[in-house]
Amino acid sequence: MQRRNFLQNLMLGTGGLSALPFTSQATNQNLQRILGYAPQKDVTTDEDYWAQIQLAFSASPNLINMSNAGVSPQPIMVQDALTHYNKLCNEAPTYYMWRILDENREAVRSKLADLAGCLPDEIAMNRNATEALDTIILGLELQKGDEVVMSLQDYPNMLHGWRQREKREGIVMKYVNHNPLPCEDNDLLVRRYVELVTENTRIVHLTHMINWTGQLLPVKAISEAVKKKNPKIKVVVDAAHTFAQITYKIPDLGCDYLGASLHKWLCAPFGTGLLWVKKEHIASLWTHTPSDNPLKDDIRKFEGLGTRSFPIEMAIGHAVNFHNAIGTERIQKRLQYLKNYLLTRCVDLPNFYTQTSLKPEFSGAIALIGFKGMTSGELHNSLMKKSRIYTSPVTWENVVGVRVTPHIYTPIKDMDKVILTLQDIAKDQNKAPSK
Ligand SMILES: Cc1ncc(COP(=O)(O)O)c(C=O)c1O
């Protein structure tokens, strides 16, 4: 009964106005089947279940997309919601966007807060993780000489944000170098950060899952240890790859500020992100699109961007509904399974290496792989040329190879195709005269 009510809510969207049946019948039937599954059933290797999920997407049949860490496709129901809201807004933009849909913002905020396990008053919606994290990086009150600890393997946009403050204001940067990767020793990971903490350290910036290799950091343990050494430290978390992929509640991370993408693992529309600020820090964080009172204690002060796409923001609610119908735990297990399915079948190939852990406490969906003697670009091109498998080539701070990232719509036969192609590449490499 509860499930049926949930399904009705799913179809009704985020508010009264969106009760139009804009999702196609075929999609609804697929979702009905998905929702019919007992929540306690382990579906990790149930290909029938995941085949239904695949049908809820419009993934290209002409390309095997293994580049899902960059940005995710949206389920058809999210695409339909976006089209629906867009058409509605085009009937009378100021009326539908600012009068009608604006009222639904709070419902979307609550849904996100529910998923994040925090207060709605701690969540602001914005356009991406970069915007969320730059709001934090550029909005924190820091003085010349204050120190920031981060790692060379953090995301470039965030490195650039902090380095701009270094150039303009004279803050001091200290870098952890995660080498080698993967690292399967939590004590070592904690020590790498703690060693750089001094009495001048004010900020520790952590990437929850390092995008290049999928390495998970023990954020809570690092937060506790650095704060123990210097209680003036605040912890900023880049959760671009863990929000909606890994099971956790934001307050359990022991951090103070967090930014995430919603167009990655939540499968929300392109150009959606989330900013979380611990309630007690909202007032002291400056905005980058200021209002009359930039130091007020209201998370909505970070949403003063001016005219932007309401259809995109409204469709986030539908992505959360879709996500919840499966559940983060199932998603995490499935992605871990798909990634390990690939790695365990390739580790013995000649010259093959990986910079990704097989253990769930240190990894997720992302696999960084390579062959000794082959550049990232050569491997990327070879996968594409032989089997139209699209990956991301990586050469960045001790990380070299291609990033292979499946998603919840990836069937096991696509993983088999990647494995067969890698076997083929290994054979070619063996035949080629050594360089
Ligand atoms: C670790 C990490 N942080 C931040 C970002 C930036 O995300 P967005 O494109 O949503 O700004 C990315 C993007 O891939 C990322 O991998």
PDBQT file of the ligand as one rigid body, heavy atoms in Angstrom, charges set to zero:
ROOT
HETATM    1  C1  LIG A 501      35.783  15.536  -7.381  1.00  0.00    +0.000 C 
HETATM    2  C2  LIG A 501      35.044  16.540  -8.218  1.00  0.00    +0.000 A 
HETATM    3  N1  LIG A 501      34.729  17.713  -7.675  1.00  0.00    +0.000 NA
HETATM    4  C3  LIG A 501      34.062  18.653  -8.364  1.00  0.00    +0.000 A 
HETATM    5  C4  LIG A 501      33.688  18.443  -9.667  1.00  0.00    +0.000 A 
HETATM    6  C5  LIG A 501      32.969  19.522 -10.413  1.00  0.00    +0.000 C 
HETATM    7  O1  LIG A 501      31.645  19.146 -10.599  1.00  0.00    +0.000 OA
HETATM    8  P1  LIG A 501      30.648  20.054 -11.405  1.00  0.00    +0.000 P 
HETATM    9  O2  LIG A 501      30.881  19.789 -12.848  1.00  0.00    +0.000 OA
HETATM   10  O3  LIG A 501      29.301  19.638 -10.919  1.00  0.00    +0.000 OA
HETATM   11  O4  LIG A 501      30.959  21.472 -11.064  1.00  0.00    +0.000 OA
HETATM   12  C6  LIG A 501      33.985  17.229 -10.282  1.00  0.00    +0.000 A 
HETATM   13  C7  LIG A 501      33.594  16.971 -11.664  1.00  0.00    +0.000 C 
HETATM   14  O5  LIG A 501      33.867  15.968 -12.275  1.00  0.00    +0.000 OA
HETATM   15  C8  LIG A 501      34.685  16.256  -9.533  1.00  0.00    +0.000 A 
HETATM   16  O6  LIG A 501      35.024  15.078 -10.077  1.00  0.00    +0.000 OA
ENDROOT
TORSDOF 0
